[in-house]
Amino acid sequence: MSRILTVATDRPGAYPTIGAALLDAPDGATVVIAAGTYAETLELTGRTVTLRAEDGAEVVIDGSGADWPTIRAVDGSLSLHGLAVRSADNLTVSTERAALSLVSCTISGGSRPAVSVHAGPGVRIDQCTVSGAATGIIVEGAGGEISETTVRDVSGDGMVFALGADPTVTGGVISRCGGRGLYVYQYSRPSLADLEIGNTGAEGIGVAHGSNPVIRRVTVHDTRGPAVTVGPGCGGTIEGLRPSNTAEPAVQIAAGATVEVIEASPLTAASSGPIDELLADLDTMVGLPEVKGEVRALVDEIQVNEWRRTAGLSVGGVSHHLIFAGAPGTGKTTVARLYGKLLKALGVLPDGGFTEVSRRDLVGQYIGHTAEKTTQVFEKSLGGVLFIDEAYTLSRSAGNGGDFGQEAIDALVKLMEDHRDEIAVIVAGYTVEMNDFLAANPGLGSRFSKTIEFENYSASELLLITDRMVAGGDYLLDPAAGAPLTSYFDRIAGGPNFGNAREARRLVEGMRKAQSQRLRLLGRMPTTDELRELLADDVLAAAGVR
């Protein structure tokens, strides 16, 4: 169990300074800090520690008078929650070969960078504000996530990625920078999505020295330079860029660069409201890049066909029936629900309802009963999506009641043709088995417009899914839990459940169970922080490792 130490200058029994608490804190400890301004600088080497503001407290760690960083960590793991950290003439938060997590923090600096990350296992910066420094955030040779973070009022560049850095940056605002909003160089490969960059003294995004960023749906406005500049030898992707009031050309690509520029799709450029919101929901799903691209392509095709019909042009028949192939727990049901809502928003289906069925809902107990059951389910689903999970169990080759399942398939083939504009039928199952399913009736394959493959999640994607499940349950994951989580997903790689989000859900449930058992043994009422925190021991217990 990790220790919790309290810092408060006017509270008997508490540590008077953060430094004093850190001297006694074992690895994995959490230091909870009461409201106040602490004129301290902190240096940690090989330590794993969390510094957290007490609930509702305004905590400032002020190193303005020092000639060294306010907080510096080498090796180990450092996590800051709800703190304001200041410096004047040096780095504010600096790490080297250390994991860094900043959540809901305010970081301000002066003549040096505010946040500097060099190497290490990764960085997490979530819902933070960084301001008043020479550079906002520098990440060198590390990955991680930067989400919903604001960088503003810096004299140089807003964010800098170097030495092969490959973080994912989503949401947030970069504004009022004396240099570039974002600079990517030295073979870095960040992924940037849904950012707003504005009021910069140079270009919005600069790409140089062999870098290959992925830039999607980024808004760049009011810049003295172009929205994006790409140097020779650089590549990557620029998709759906939204420039306004920038230098011309908005995208400046040097000779020898191989960057792919994809204009905003007709749908994205011309529509708003529910469709954009639903596509944004799709984009927030973890992984599934190919699936997202296929769904967007389908939506764009439908939209353009509607515009052609309005203009009096001919439109070919389009089937909205789809095959979702892949293992369970890879997001097929969630995407199917979204697809129905998109078809409603596009005016293709009247209600966008969602009906999920399996073999037992379609197959009867005697000849003739199955066709009746299948027809009833189908007619109830008109106007929306009929989602048939594990559809391959209907085919004779599945060996589950043969002819009765075949009767359901034969009925579906006719119903899908008779009502092709009134419903979207999505059949789902393992890739190989779905091929057998399609062979069960000569006309079945032609009823579906496309097969979309759902790949298994990678270990890093399962980690992100786990983080989201934890946060969605109003829990907080101790930074020290990151290592056993990574070890667990690496260990199950290649097993029968690997790549399955249900495995992540099972693990989170096990972590909650382990936490409950641990807290019951305290012999007292747990604090709010204790009720929320999931520790490395909880992960180990859930993973069956002791």
C-alpha positions in Angstrom: 0.0 0.0 0.0 1.4 3.4 -0.9 1.9 6.0 1.8 0.1 9.3 1.9 2.0 12.2 3.4 0.4 15.6 4.2 2.1 19.0 3.8 0.6 22.0 5.6 2.5 24.9 7.1 -0.1 25.5 9.9 -1.3 22.0 10.7 0.2 20.1 13.7 1.5 16.8 12.7 1.9 17.7 9.0 5.1 18.3 7.2 5.9 22.0 7.0 7.5 21.8 3.5 7.2 19.6 0.4 10.9 18.9 0.6 10.7 17.6 4.1 7.9 15.2 3.1 9.9 13.9 0.2 12.8 13.1 2.5 10.5 10.6 4.3 8.4 9.5 1.4 9.0 5.9 0.2 8.7 5.1 -3.5 5.1 5.1 -4.7 4.1 7.7 -2.0 1.6 10.4 -2.6 2.3 13.8 -1.1 -1.0 15.8 -0.5 -0.3 19.5 -0.2 -2.6 22.0 1.6 -3.4 25.5 0.2 -0.5 28.0 0.1 2.5 29.2 -1.7 5.7 27.1 -1.2 8.9 28.8 -2.1 10.8 25.6 -2.8 12.7 23.8 -5.6 12.6 20.0 -5.8 15.0 17.5 -7.3 14.3 13.8 -7.4 16.5 11.0 -8.7 15.2 7.5 -9.2 12.1 8.3 -7.3 8.4 7.4 -8.0 6.2 10.0 -6.4 2.9 11.9 -6.8 2.5 15.5 -5.7 -1.2 16.4 -5.4 -3.1 19.5 -4.3 -5.5 18.8 -1.4 -9.1 18.8 -2.6 -10.2 22.3 -3.5 -6.8 23.8 -2.5 -4.8 26.4 -4.5 -1.2 25.2 -4.2 1.7 27.2 -5.7 5.3 25.8 -5.9 7.4 28.9 -6.6 11.0 28.5 -7.6 11.4 32.0 -9.0 14.4 32.9 -7.0 16.5 29.9 -7.9 19.2 29.3 -10.5 17.9 25.8 -11.3 14.6 24.2 -12.2 11.7 24.5 -9.9 11.0 20.7 -10.2 13.5 18.3 -11.8 13.2 14.5 -12.0 15.9 12.1 -13.3 14.8 8.5 -13.8 11.8 7.2 -11.9 8.3 8.6 -12.2 6.8 12.0 -11.3 3.1 12.9 -11.2 1.7 16.3 -10.5 -2.0 16.9 -9.9 -3.8 20.3 -9.5 -0.6 22.3 -8.8 0.6 25.7 -10.0 4.4 25.6 -10.6 6.4 28.8 -11.3 9.9 29.8 -12.3 11.6 32.9 -13.5 15.0 32.4 -15.0 15.2 28.6 -15.3 13.2 25.6 -16.4 9.9 25.1 -14.5 9.4 21.3 -14.8 12.2 19.3 -16.2 12.6 15.5 -16.5 15.3 13.2 -17.9 14.6 9.5 -18.5 11.6 9.8 -16.2 7.9 9.2 -16.7 6.0 12.5 -16.3 2.3 13.1 -15.6 0.8 16.6 -15.4 -3.0 16.7 -14.7 -4.9 20.0 -14.3 -1.7 21.9 -13.5 -0.7 25.5 -14.3 2.9 25.8 -15.4 4.5 29.2 -15.9 8.0 30.2 -16.6 10.3 33.0 -17.7 13.4 33.0 -19.9 13.6 29.1 -20.3 11.1 26.4 -21.3 8.2 25.8 -19.0 8.1 22.0 -19.4 11.1 20.0 -20.7 11.0 16.2 -21.2 14.1 14.4 -22.4 13.9 10.7 -23.2 12.1 8.5 -20.7 9.1 6.1 -20.9 6.6 8.9 -21.8 4.7 11.9 -20.9 1.1 12.6 -20.0 -0.2 16.2 -20.0 -3.9 16.5 -19.5 -6.0 19.7 -19.1 -3.1 21.9 -18.2 -2.2 25.5 -18.9 1.4 26.5 -19.8 2.3 30.1 -20.2 4.9 32.9 -19.8 8.0 31.0 -20.9 10.6 31.1 -23.7 9.0 27.8 -24.9 5.9 26.1 -23.7 6.5 22.4 -23.9 9.6 20.5 -25.3 9.5 16.7 -25.7 12.7 15.1 -26.9 13.0 11.4 -27.7 9.8 10.4 -25.9 6.1 9.5 -26.6 2.9 9.9 -24.6 -0.2 12.0 -24.7 -0.9 15.7 -24.5 -4.6 16.4 -24.4 -6.9 19.4 -23.9 -3.9 21.6 -22.9 -3.5 25.3 -23.5 -0.1 26.9 -24.3 -0.2 30.7 -24.5 1.9 33.9 -24.1 5.3 32.4 -24.8 8.2 34.3 -26.4 9.3 31.5 -28.6 7.6 28.3 -29.9 4.5 26.9 -28.2 5.4 23.2 -28.4 8.6 21.5 -29.7 9.1 17.9 -30.6 12.6 16.7 -31.3 14.9 13.6 -31.4 12.3 11.2 -32.7 9.6 12.2 -30.3 6.2 10.7 -31.2 3.5 11.9 -28.7 -0.2 12.1 -29.5 -1.6 15.6 -29.2 -5.4 16.0 -29.1 -7.6 19.1 -28.5 -6.2 22.2 -26.8 -5.1 25.6 -27.9 -1.7 27.1 -28.7 -1.9 30.9 -29.0 0.1 34.1 -28.8 3.5 32.7 -29.4 6.5 34.8 -30.5 7.7 32.0 -32.8 6.0 29.0 -34.2 2.9 27.5 -32.6 4.4 24.0 -33.0 7.8 22.9 -34.2 8.5 19.3 -35.3 12.1 18.4 -36.1 14.9 15.8 -35.8 12.9 12.9 -37.2 10.0 13.3 -34.9 6.6 11.6 -35.6 3.9 13.2 -33.5 0.2 12.8 -34.2 -1.8 16.0 -34.0 -5.6 16.2 -34.1 -8.3 18.8 -33.4 -5.9 21.5 -32.2 -6.4 25.3 -32.6 -3.3 27.3 -33.3 -3.4 31.1 -33.6 -1.7 34.5 -33.3 1.9 33.3 -33.9 4.9 35.3 -34.9 5.9 32.6 -37.5 4.2 29.6 -39.1 1.5 27.7 -37.2 3.3 24.4 -37.6 6.9 24.0 -38.8 8.2 20.5 -39.9 11.9 20.0 -40.5 14.9 17.6 -40.4 13.3 14.4 -41.7 10.2 14.5 -39.5 6.9 12.8 -40.4 3.9 14.1 -38.4 0.3 13.3 -38.8 -1.8 16.5 -38.8 -5.6 16.1 -38.8 -8.4 18.6 -38.4 -6.1 21.4 -37.1 -7.3 25.0 -37.2 -4.6 27.6 -37.8 -5.5 31.3 -37.9 -3.9 34.7 -37.7 -0.3 33.7 -38.2 2.5 35.8 -39.6 3.8 32.8 -41.5 2.0 30.0 -43.4 -0.3 27.6 -41.6 2.2 24.8 -42.1 5.7 24.6 -43.6 7.3 21.3 -44.5 11.0 21.1 -45.1 13.0 18.9 -47.5 13.2 15.2 -46.6 10.1 15.4 -44.5 6.9 13.4 -44.9 3.7 12.6 -43.0 0.1 13.5 -43.6 -1.9 16.8 -43.5 -5.6 16.1 -43.5 -8.6 18.4 -43.2 -6.4 21.5 -42.3 -8.5 24.6 -41.6 -6.4 27.7 -42.3 -7.6 31.3 -42.1 -5.8 34.6 -42.2 -2.3 33.1 -42.6 0.5 33.9 -45.0 0.2 32.4 -48.5 0.5 29.7 -49.4 -1.2 28.3 -46.4 0.8 25.0 -46.8 4.4 25.6 -47.9 6.1 22.4 -49.0 9.8 22.4 -49.9 11.2 20.4 -52.8 12.1 16.9 -51.7 9.3 16.6 -49.2 6.9 13.7 -49.5 4.0 14.9 -47.2 0.5 13.8 -48.3 -2.1 16.6 -48.2 -5.7 15.5 -48.0 -8.3 18.2 -48.3 -11.3 18.3 -46.0 -13.9 15.9 -47.3 -17.0 17.5 -48.8 -19.0 16.4 -45.8 -16.6 18.0 -43.3 -16.3 21.2 -45.3 -20.0 21.7 -46.0 -21.9 20.3 -43.0 -22.2 20.9 -39.3 -24.3 19.8 -36.4 -25.2 16.2 -35.7 -23.1 14.6 -38.5 -19.9 16.4 -37.3 -20.6 15.5 -33.7 -21.2 11.8 -34.6 -18.0 11.7 -36.6 -16.2 13.3 -33.7 -17.5 10.5 -31.4 -16.1 8.0 -33.9 -12.7 9.7 -33.8 -12.6 9.5 -30.0 -12.7 5.7 -30.1 -9.3 4.2 -29.4 -7.4 2.8 -32.5 -9.4 1.5 -35.5 -7.9 3.9 -38.1 -8.9 1.8 -41.0 -12.5 1.4 -39.7 -12.8 5.2 -39.2 -11.6 5.8 -42.7 -14.1 3.4 -44.2 -17.0 4.8 -42.3 -16.0 8.4 -43.3 -15.8 7.3 -46.9 -19.3 5.8 -46.7 -20.7 8.9 -45.2 -19.0 11.1 -47.8 -20.4 9.0 -50.6 -23.9 9.2 -49.2 -23.7 12.9 -48.8 -22.5 13.5 -52.4 -25.2 11.3 -53.7 -27.8 13.4 -51.9 -26.3 16.5 -53.5 -26.4 14.9 -56.9 -30.0 14.0 -56.4 -30.8 17.5 -55.4 -29.1 18.8 -58.5 -31.1 16.5 -60.7 -28.2 14.2 -61.6 -28.4 10.5 -61.8 -27.5 8.5 -58.7 -26.7 4.8 -58.6 -28.3 2.4 -56.2 -26.4 2.3 -52.9 -26.7 -0.6 -50.4 -26.3 0.4 -46.7 -25.8 -3.2 -45.6 -22.3 -4.0 -44.2 -20.2 -6.8 -43.0 -18.1 -6.2 -39.8 -15.3 -8.8 -39.6 -13.1 -9.3 -36.6 -12.9 -10.7 -33.1 -15.4 -9.8 -30.3 -14.5 -6.8 -28.2 -13.0 -4.8 -31.0 -15.7 -2.0 -31.2 -18.0 -3.5 -33.8 -21.3 -2.9 -31.9 -20.3 0.7 -31.0 -19.4 1.6 -34.6 -22.7 0.0 -35.8 -24.7 2.2 -33.4 -22.9 5.3 -34.6 -23.5 4.2 -38.2 -27.2 4.1 -37.7 -27.2 7.6 -36.1 -25.2 8.9 -39.1 -27.6 7.4 -41.6 -30.5 9.2 -39.7 -28.5 12.5 -39.6 -28.0 12.2 -43.4 -31.7 11.6 -44.0 -31.2 8.1 -45.3 -33.0 6.3 -42.5 -36.0 7.8 -40.6 -35.1 6.9 -37.0 -31.6 5.4 -36.8 -32.7 2.9 -34.3 -30.5 0.0 -33.3 -31.6 -3.6 -32.9 -29.0 -6.2 -31.9 -29.9 -9.9 -32.4 -28.1 -13.3 -32.5 -29.0 -16.7 -33.8 -31.6 -17.4 -31.0 -33.6 -14.3 -31.9 -34.0 -15.4 -35.6 -34.1 -19.2 -35.5 -37.3 -21.1 -34.6 -37.9 -24.6 -33.4 -39.6 -26.1 -36.5 -39.7 -25.6 -40.2 -41.5 -22.4 -41.1 -41.2 -20.9 -37.7 -37.7 -19.4 -38.5 -38.9 -17.4 -41.5 -41.7 -16.0 -39.4 -39.4 -15.0 -36.5 -36.8 -13.5 -38.9 -39.5 -11.5 -40.7 -40.9 -10.1 -37.4 -37.4 -9.0 -36.2 -36.6 -7.5 -39.6 -39.9 -5.5 -39.8 -39.5 -4.2 -36.3 -36.0 -2.9 -37.3 -37.1 -1.0 -40.4 -35.9 2.6 -40.4 -32.8 1.7 -38.4 -29.9 -0.8 -38.1 -30.4 -4.5 -37.7 -27.1 -5.8 -36.2 -26.7 -9.6 -36.3 -23.8 -10.7 -34.1 -22.0 -13.9 -34.7 -24.0 -14.2 -37.9 -21.9 -17.2 -39.1 -23.7 -19.4 -36.6 -26.7 -19.3 -39.0 -24.9 -21.2 -41.7 -24.9 -24.9 -42.2 -21.2 -25.1 -41.8 -21.5 -23.9 -38.2 -23.2 -27.1 -37.3 -25.8 -25.4 -35.1 -29.1 -26.8 -36.2 -28.3 -26.5 -39.9 -31.5 -26.1 -41.9 -33.3 -23.8 -39.5 -30.4 -21.4 -39.5 -30.2 -21.7 -43.3 -33.9 -20.7 -43.4 -33.1 -17.5 -41.6 -30.4 -16.7 -44.1 -32.7 -17.4 -47.0 -35.4 -15.1 -45.5 -32.9 -12.3 -44.9 -31.7 -12.4 -48.5 -35.2 -11.7 -49.8 -36.1 -9.1 -47.1 -32.8 -7.2 -47.6 -33.6 -6.8 -51.3 -37.2 -5.9 -50.8 -36.4 -3.2 -48.2 -32.9 -2.1 -49.3 -33.7 1.6 -48.8 -35.5 1.2 -45.5 -32.9 -0.5 -43.3 -29.2 -1.1 -42.8 -28.3 -4.7 -42.0 -24.9 -5.3 -40.4 -23.7 -8.8 -39.9 -20.7 -9.4 -37.6 -18.3 -12.2 -36.7 -14.8 -13.6 -37.1 -13.3 -13.0 -40.5 -12.8 -16.7 -41.6 -16.3 -17.8 -40.3 -18.0 -14.8 -42.1 -16.6 -16.1 -45.4 -18.4 -19.4 -44.8 -21.6 -17.4 -43.9 -21.5 -15.5 -47.2 -21.3 -18.8 -49.1 -24.5 -20.1 -47.5 -26.7 -18.4 -50.1 -25.6 -17.4 -53.7 -27.3 -14.0 -53.4 -26.1 -13.2 -49.9 -22.7 -11.6 -50.7 -24.2 -9.2 -53.3 -26.5 -7.7 -50.7 -23.6 -6.2 -48.8 -21.8 -3.1 -50.1 -18.6 -3.5 -48.1 -16.7 -5.6 -45.6 -14.9 -3.6 -42.9 -12.2 -5.4 -41.0 -11.8 -4.7 -37.2 -8.2 -5.3 -36.2 -7.3 -6.4 -32.7 -6.2 -3.7 -30.4 -2.4 -3.3 -29.7 -1.0 -3.4 -26.2 -0.7 0.4 -26.1 -4.3 0.8 -27.3 -5.5 -1.6 -24.6 -3.6 0.6 -22.1 -5.4 3.7 -23.3 -8.8 1.8 -23.1 -8.0 0.8 -19.6 -7.1 4.4 -18.7 -10.4 5.6 -20.1 -12.4 2.9 -18.2 -10.6 3.9 -15.0 -11.3 7.6 -15.5 -14.9 6.9 -16.6 -15.5 5.2 -13.3 -14.2 8.2 -11.3 -11.0 6.5 -10.3 -7.4 7.6 -10.5 -4.6 5.3 -11.5 -1.4 5.7 -9.5 1.5 6.4 -11.9 3.3 3.4 -10.3 0.6 1.2 -11.8 1.7 1.9 -15.3 4.6 -0.6 -15.2 2.5 -3.7 -14.1 -0.2 -2.7 -16.5 2.2 -2.6 -19.4 3.8 -5.9 -18.2 0.3 -7.5 -18.1 -0.7 -6.6 -21.6 2.7 -7.6 -22.9 2.4 -11.0 -21.2 -1.0 -11.8 -22.7 0.1 -10.8 -26.2 -0.6 -13.6 -28.6 -3.1 -15.2 -26.3 -6.7 -16.0 -27.3 -8.0 -12.7 -25.7 -5.3 -10.4 -26.7 -6.6 -7.4 -28.7 -10.0 -7.7 -27.0 -11.4 -4.7 -25.1 -13.3 -7.1 -22.9 -10.0 -8.2 -21.5 -9.3 -4.6 -20.4 -12.8 -4.4 -18.9 -12.2 -7.6 -17.0 -8.9 -6.3 -15.7 -10.5 -3.0 -14.5 -13.2 -4.9 -12.7 -10.5 -7.0 -11.0 -8.6 -3.8 -10.0 -11.8 -2.4 -8.4 -12.4 -5.6 -6.5 -8.8 -5.7 -5.3 -9.1 -2.0 -4.1 -12.3 -2.8 -2.2 -10.7 -5.7 -0.4 -7.7 -3.5 0.4 -9.7 -0.6 1.7 -11.9 -2.8 3.9 -8.7 -3.9 5.8 -7.8 -0.3 6.7 -10.0 -0.4 9.8 -11.3 3.1 9.2 -13.3 5.2 6.7 -11.1 5.8 3.6 -10.4 9.3 2.4 -11.8 10.5 -0.9 -8.4 10.2 -2.5 -8.1 6.6 -1.2 -11.5 5.7 -2.6 -10.5 7.0 -6.0 -7.0 5.7 -6.3 -6.1 2.3 -7.9 -2.6 1.2 -6.9 0.0 -1.1 -8.5 -0.9 -3.8 -6.0 -4.5 -3.7 -7.3 -3.3 -4.2 -10.9 -1.1 -7.1 -9.8 -4.0 -8.7 -7.9 -6.3 -8.3 -10.9 -3.7 -9.8 -13.2 -3.1 -12.8 -11.0 0.5 -11.8 -10.1 1.8 -11.5 -6.6 
